[in-house]
Amino acid sequence: LPPQAIIVSTHLSPPQVLQIGGAIALILEMGGLTSHTAILAREMGLQVIVGVPHATQVIQTGDRLSLRGGNIFRLVSISESMAGMAEPTGSDAQPSQLAQQRPHQNGQRGTQLWVNLNRPDRAEQVAATDIEGVGLVRSELLLLAETLSEQELPVGAADLALRQRWWKCLTPILQAFAPRPVFYRLLDWNLKTGVLGLHGTQQYLQNPAWFHWELARLLELQQRGYTNVRLLLPFVRTVEEFQVCRSWIEQVGLFQQPGFELWIMAEVPAIVFTLADFIAAGVQGIVIGTGDLSALILGQDRESAATLPLSQPAVQAAMGQLIQTAQRHQLPCHLCLHGLQPDQAVIDRAIQLGVTGFSVEPDAISAMLTAIARAEQKHHPPMPQGTWNPAPNTNFGV
């Protein structure tokens, strides 16, 4: 691609995004800001504008464009002074640009900040920032191998190649953040069998081969000294499904490693009403997946450009109930957010209710630090130094 190229397309899949080289931005007719395509593109440092009807018809190859705040401007003529109009993208930023000193008084922050990370080539850069660790690694975005769309495991040389790819993608993240925890979310590639498809723990029970393959790989990590990996189960629906998966994890021996923890994604509305039962069954923490949770509550497609905001009363009520239930049981609870500009009202409310942490995209770290500081100063004025006493199970200050 030529320098500062902008790709205009109807739609791109995450694997196609990874093949892009030299571009600075994407304009897509389809998709939403919480889609995996948009999430991965932002993590790669690309500017992304989605949901632009007829973009491929209106914009022609060779057009010169300026992208500002979600708006697209066609430039009829360009002066020399505009030659450097493209702003630095996340992939070009230096660690000092991403990092920011904790703005909370006394240099303390009661609410943890984690990062969603799927790109091993950004691990060292992001690890230099003021965060507690990696709150979410999506394994299907980490690998993006064609074999992941199949129900059968590869064998022989194909399996060896997949193991090597898996190792090459994950270990740089674990190394860069050690000893800080890295929460690895097991495969959730949604086998299409209906309106919602076959997700998460339901998928593992019907097709357990991939689940056991990943558990074996995680055990190898522990045995080789990568003890900062933690495990996230995606799209958990029932306590019974969780109990079966937990028993398999125990049989493999992952719990024998000190510090290992098993968390779940709280993204199915059913968990809003049954979280206490999950805690009794052995859940050690939850990550509220705001993308899927809000989509399922509001009956919307997270891939759509017309998604409703998290400030919708029904979504706020569900998140609030999850946070408060977790707090009553002294359970760590993270809120996973998407996009680069945090919604201050959502953050204020979550901190007021007692959320223990947020997990955000790499280029949102600086803005989130400021937003957390504002919320804490509003709802939890800083205590005198030395009096902070978190609940014993919240694992503050890794």
Protein Blocks (a to p, Z undefined) as FASTA:
>chain_A
ZZhiacddfbdcfklmmmpghiabdcdfbdcfkbmklmmmmmnopacdehiehklmmpcg
hiacddeehiacddfbdcfklmmmpccdfklpcfklmpccdfbghhiafbdcddddfbfk
lmmmmmmpccfbdfbdcfklmnopaklmpmbdcehjlmmmmmmmmmmmmmmmmmmmocbd
cddddddehpafbjnopehjllmmmmmmlmmmmmmmmmmmmmnopakbccddehifbfkl
mmmmmmmmmmnommmpghiacddddfbfklmmmmmmmmmnopabdcddfklmmmmmnopa
fkbmkbccfklmklmmmmmmmmmmmmmnopacddddedjbdcfklmmmmmmnopabdcdd
fklmmmmmmmmmmmmmmmmccddehiaccdfklopaZZ
